[in-house]
Amino acid sequence: MGRPKKTTPNDVVALSIRLPIPVRDQILKRAALNRRSLNQEVVWLLEKALQSLASEPESKDPPPPD
């Protein structure tokens, strides 16, 4: 099998997700206004959401279903 590949915080991975069309359209509009690609806008939004969650107490959300 070999050794696991060493990673750094700047490594990038490909991710395929499904979005409802209205959500995708909202993100596309934001991306255009902010002069970013769809990918850059999604990454920016996720980073902001994670920063916001980090300042909250532990999550009250139920775990996602398997």
C-alpha positions in Angstrom: 0.0 0.0 0.0 2.8 2.4 0.7 3.1 5.3 3.1 0.3 7.8 3.5 0.9 11.0 1.6 2.0 13.9 3.8 -0.3 16.9 3.6 0.0 20.6 4.5 -2.7 23.1 5.4 -2.4 24.6 2.0 -3.1 21.4 0.1 -6.3 21.4 -1.9 -8.8 18.5 -2.5 -11.5 18.2 -5.1 -15.0 17.9 -3.7 -18.2 17.2 -5.6 -21.4 18.4 -3.9 -25.1 18.7 -4.8 -26.8 22.1 -4.4 -30.4 23.1 -4.9 -30.5 25.3 -8.0 -31.7 28.4 -6.0 -28.7 28.1 -3.6 -26.3 27.7 -6.5 -27.9 30.8 -8.2 -27.5 32.8 -5.0 -23.8 31.9 -4.7 -23.2 32.6 -8.4 -24.7 36.1 -8.0 -22.5 36.8 -4.9 -19.5 35.5 -6.8 -20.1 37.8 -9.7 -20.6 40.8 -7.3 -17.4 40.0 -5.5 -15.5 39.2 -8.7 -14.8 35.7 -7.6 -15.3 32.3 -9.2 -18.0 30.0 -7.9 -15.4 27.9 -6.2 -13.7 30.9 -4.5 -17.1 32.2 -3.3 -18.0 28.8 -1.8 -14.6 28.6 0.0 -15.0 32.1 1.3 -18.5 31.4 2.5 -17.5 28.2 4.2 -14.5 29.9 5.9 -16.7 32.7 7.2 -19.3 30.2 8.5 -16.7 28.1 10.3 -15.2 31.3 11.9 -18.7 32.2 13.1 -19.3 28.7 14.5 -16.0 28.7 16.3 -17.0 31.6 18.4 -20.3 29.9 19.5 -20.7 27.4 22.3 -20.7 23.7 21.4 -23.1 22.8 18.7 -26.7 22.0 19.6 -27.4 20.5 16.2 -28.1 16.8 16.1 -25.5 14.7 14.3 -26.1 14.2 10.6 -27.7 10.9 9.6 -25.5 8.1 8.2 
